[in-house]
Amino acid sequence: MSARDVAAAVTDPELPMLTLEDLGVLRDVTEHDGRVVVTITPTYTGCPAMATMRADLEVALRRAGHLDVVVRTSLSPAWTTDWITERGRRALAEHGIAPPRHDARPAPVDLVLLAPRPALACPLCGSDDTRELSRFGTTACRSLQVCRACGETFDHLKEI
């Protein structure tokens, strides 16, 4: 199996239904003279999952026979939720996490203070009669939402 295929199959430690590729964190994999160099971009600066991602990539690649592995972090360009694949968006919804919207903001980003946020569709019942319970959910990159139609709470992966 190629180093790219191995790295692409590694799952995110906080969102195990997504591979690092589906999350858009896996930026590049190169092989030269037996050395594999993997480049990843954190979802946000200071993401505590980065150390685990690095370790998981190294272990998976070494198990696949790639013994000389270097994992690099690239902060530029900054990660954006636009990098999440369609497969990743479906997996989030299937696991009860509202995926980020593609149309969440125009480019360039306009700064508008206290603008109302459009309602999210509930990944459980599909209703858009939802509201934010907490800007921070189970991790800093998620918010906690509640659906008024079915009464269930769900995470939302924030748009960045």
C-alpha positions in Angstrom: 0.0 0.0 0.0 1.4 3.4 -0.9 2.3 5.8 1.9 -0.4 8.2 0.7 -3.1 5.5 1.0 -1.9 4.6 4.5 -1.9 8.2 5.7 -5.2 8.9 4.1 -6.8 6.0 6.1 -5.7 7.3 9.5 -8.7 8.5 11.5 -9.0 11.7 13.5 -8.7 11.1 17.3 -11.6 13.4 18.2 -13.9 12.6 15.2 -13.1 8.9 14.5 -15.8 8.6 11.8 -13.5 10.8 9.7 -10.1 10.1 8.2 -7.5 12.9 8.3 -8.0 13.1 4.6 -11.8 13.6 4.9 -11.3 16.2 7.6 -8.9 18.1 5.3 -6.0 17.9 7.8 -3.8 15.7 5.5 -2.2 18.2 3.2 0.6 16.2 1.5 2.5 12.9 1.5 5.8 12.5 -0.4 8.2 9.6 -0.7 11.8 10.0 -1.6 14.7 7.6 -1.1 12.8 5.6 1.4 11.7 8.6 3.5 8.0 9.5 3.8 7.2 13.1 4.6 3.6 13.8 5.7 2.3 17.3 6.0 -0.7 18.1 8.2 -2.5 21.3 9.1 -4.3 21.6 12.4 -8.0 22.6 12.5 -7.0 25.5 14.7 -3.8 26.7 16.4 -3.2 24.8 19.6 -5.4 21.8 18.6 -4.6 19.2 21.3 -5.2 16.3 18.9 -2.1 17.2 16.8 0.3 15.1 18.9 -2.0 12.1 18.6 -2.5 12.6 14.8 1.3 12.7 14.4 1.8 9.5 16.4 -1.1 7.7 14.7 0.4 8.6 11.2 3.9 7.4 12.3 2.5 4.1 13.7 0.3 3.4 10.7 3.1 4.1 8.2 5.7 2.1 10.1 3.3 -0.9 10.3 2.9 -0.6 6.5 6.7 -0.9 6.1 7.6 2.8 5.8 10.3 3.0 8.4 11.6 6.5 7.8 8.7 8.8 8.6 8.6 12.5 9.2 5.4 14.3 10.0 5.4 18.1 9.6 2.9 20.7 10.5 2.0 23.5 8.2 0.0 26.5 9.4 -0.2 28.2 6.0 -2.6 28.2 4.4 -4.7 27.9 7.5 -7.2 25.0 7.7 -10.8 25.8 6.7 -13.9 23.7 7.0 -14.1 24.0 3.2 -11.4 21.3 3.1 -13.8 18.7 4.6 -14.7 16.3 1.9 -18.3 15.5 0.9 -17.8 12.0 2.3 -16.6 13.6 5.6 -19.7 15.8 5.7 -22.0 12.8 5.2 -20.1 10.9 7.9 -20.5 13.8 10.4 -24.2 14.0 9.8 -24.6 10.2 10.0 -23.0 10.3 13.4 -25.2 13.1 14.7 -22.8 16.0 14.2 -24.1 18.9 12.0 -21.5 19.5 9.3 -20.3 23.0 8.7 -22.1 24.9 5.9 -20.4 25.6 2.7 -22.2 29.0 2.4 -21.5 30.1 6.0 -19.5 33.1 5.0 -18.6 35.1 1.9 -14.9 35.6 0.9 -13.3 37.8 2.0 -14.8 37.4 5.4 -16.9 40.4 6.6 -16.8 41.2 10.3 -20.3 41.6 11.5 -20.8 41.9 15.3 -23.7 40.1 16.8 -25.2 39.0 13.5 -27.9 36.4 13.9 -26.6 32.9 12.9 -28.8 30.9 10.5 -30.3 27.8 12.0 -28.6 24.5 11.4 -30.4 21.4 10.1 -30.7 18.8 12.8 -28.6 15.8 11.7 -31.1 13.5 13.4 -34.5 14.6 12.1 -33.6 17.2 9.5 -35.6 20.1 11.1 -34.0 23.6 10.9 -35.9 24.6 14.1 -32.6 24.5 16.1 -30.7 26.7 18.4 -27.3 27.0 20.0 -27.0 25.8 23.6 -23.3 26.6 24.0 -20.7 28.0 21.7 -18.4 25.3 22.9 -19.3 21.7 22.8 -17.4 18.5 23.5 -14.3 20.1 22.0 -13.3 23.7 21.2 -14.0 23.2 17.5 -17.6 22.2 18.1 -20.7 23.9 19.5 -23.6 22.3 21.2 -27.0 22.7 19.6 -30.6 21.5 20.4 -33.4 20.7 18.0 -36.7 22.1 19.0 -38.6 19.6 16.8 -37.2 16.3 18.2 -35.7 17.6 21.4 -32.3 16.1 20.8 -29.0 17.8 21.4 -26.2 17.5 18.8 -22.7 18.8 18.1 -21.9 21.1 15.2 -18.5 21.3 13.7 -17.8 25.1 13.6 -17.1 26.8 10.3 -13.6 28.2 10.2 
